[in-house]
Amino acid sequence: MRRSLLNPILAFGVLIIIIIGFSFVGNTIEDYFPAQKPEEISSMPIGDTVVNGMKVIDNDKIRKVPIIYHFNYLNSLMNEDKYLQILNGILTGSVETPLLKIAGSNISPQGIAQGIEGPGFVSVEGQQLVVKPPGTFVWGYKTGYTIGIKKKEGIEIKEGGPSGTAVKVVSISEINNETIPHNYANSETIKEWYNSSDEGDIIYLDYSLSNFNDGRNMVPPEKIQTFFGDNTLTYMKNYPGGSPVMAYMGPHEEKSIASTGESIGSYPEYGDAARGYNAMSFSKAWNGTIVPPGSSSHGKLNVYFEGVYDPNATGNYAVHGVCPAARSMRNAIGAAGLPTPSGIKWDHLSIAYGVSPTGDVSVYNNKNYPIKIVMWTEGSGAGTVVYTKIVKLN
């Protein structure tokens, strides 16, 4: 009777020793064979933008190991509530590597992005795949992505810029808002361009955001609204290609660091009503412009200015009224310790004839924080006053 009791106990003890032995062997094998690289299990390229709820780990890419060497993995999978994987491991003899060994912050046990405020991005820290949350400010640059090239048979559409991939050719009769991207130019504008351009000419149809300050990958046009919202897309539509775009702002403070005002005065020979209108247009063109550190920005391009007859101007017309508005912005920018905007002079005639008040004027930010230009007008005609504030964002 004692012998029959002893045999099971002895067998159990031997089993424990075998399990411990296999676990030791498994840990030893792990020491000699490199662990799976984090980028090998990612469901997307490292650096891609993600938001909460997006799947960032491809479970099919997770390496499976012999369960006999890694009994400890079962406990880890139990903590991750992966009961199906545990059962599958017991039945097949191989078990997947627990995510806690290869995935880190802001990734759930199911491989989903979680716990971030705003648009994060996939990254690697040490030997783990992680999702990095955005900083307080995330900005990129408006970059030409989808272009149209005039061909005899129609418009050739390319994605990725002039050296990108050809997608299709759209005949002139088929140009509409369904066949051509129209965020930046509608079908009528594109037809007009086609009829007035030469074969081989290029028109930019859509834009991406690239060269982000936090190093994340380029975001293509179709994902900008999803990741960064309507306001970012609207901002991009207003400003020229190459402009910096503040794609995301977390909780921050705004502090006015300089402010000025400039009255346009009366010059009836140039039409005070038109001058007041142009001063107002200048303020609209620059109001809300954000310039990140180390960047330059033009004003909005989709603002109309009224030409005023002037025999001294090129073509006998000039946009009088923008000079006092430009002086208001110039003085505020100088008071904030920023360089004089290019295209603006330290003269009473602050913008020379033929210089675009937005496209030819740019503001450079030499500070280590973003700035926002706030402009508005009060009054009308000769009584118009243009106000400017420079706001520090931090």
Order of alpha helices (4+ residues) and beta strands (2+ residues): alpha-alpha-beta-beta-alpha-alpha-beta-alpha-beta-beta-beta-beta-beta-alpha-beta-alpha-alpha-beta-beta-alpha-beta-beta-beta-beta-alpha-beta-beta-beta
